[in-house]
């Protein structure tokens, strides 16, 4: 029975976490401040999973990174003439690194866990340096608070906030592996902890986003359609990223890694960035992206299981 309950929860975790976060948003949103710590632990466990000896960057990884970083700037300037919040939200949906759970989904779909984990690590570490550059150049809200500061000052201020979250877990995993291999081995063998941390973090960010949206809607009822517009923009960006990833993956005989690497994002990190550096409305895009990417993942998993079942019957 416990195994059946666990399988049910893992299969429906997205919807369960969303419902709990929305229903109990007023209480759960109060602990949003622990989100960075949960992200830190998730990344630490993920980094402990992959040995540095097994990390091999491939041409596909570099193409995915190029599209991720060049694409976020392109999306921003295409959408900015229409609406700034829409542009910044969709930009974050592209800039966000590959999800820490992407290797798990890739494995369930029959893809290479090692290749996906390699890109996940590369993507997250790269964002630690790229995000401050992008945010500084765009003049991220909530950072300067109206002060006239230089690009270097803005970069340093953002990097100090982002770096501990993305770089320190990688360094700590390396230190644990070098000096305390027993602890490193325990974390490496307890990847299920990363899933539970993800579930908790997702519940919290959904609660926080729901609280902020309710406040915004109550202050301006006419803004509801505006929210729908931003969420729709995120849906288009999500689909385009998966499609582009599948296309590139096919070129390198790694469709699953291509699709998950470019389409499945660390949305919890993106929502944290939106709430930290931008207008609260910007968080609508990555918050809705959570739904869109998981709908695509759910369909992929269903399709893959159906294919496997058909193959077994034929045998």
Secondary structure, DSSP 8 states (H G I E B T S, - for coil): -HHHHHHHHHHSHHHHHHHHHHHTHHHHGGGGGGHHHHHHHHHHHHHHHS-GGG----HHHHHHHHHHHHHHHHHHHHHHTT-HHHHHHHHHHHHS-B-TTHHHHHHHTT--HHHHHHHHHHHHHHHHHHHHHHHHHHT-TTTSTT----HHHHHHHHHHHHHHHHTHHHHHHHHHHHH-HHHHHHHHT-THHHHHHHHHHHHHHHHHHHHHHHHHHHH-GGGHHHHHHHHHHHHHHHHHHHHHHHHHHHHTT-HHHHHHHHHSB-HHHHHHHHHHHS-GGGHHHHHHHHHHHHHHHHHHHHHHHHHHHHHHHH-
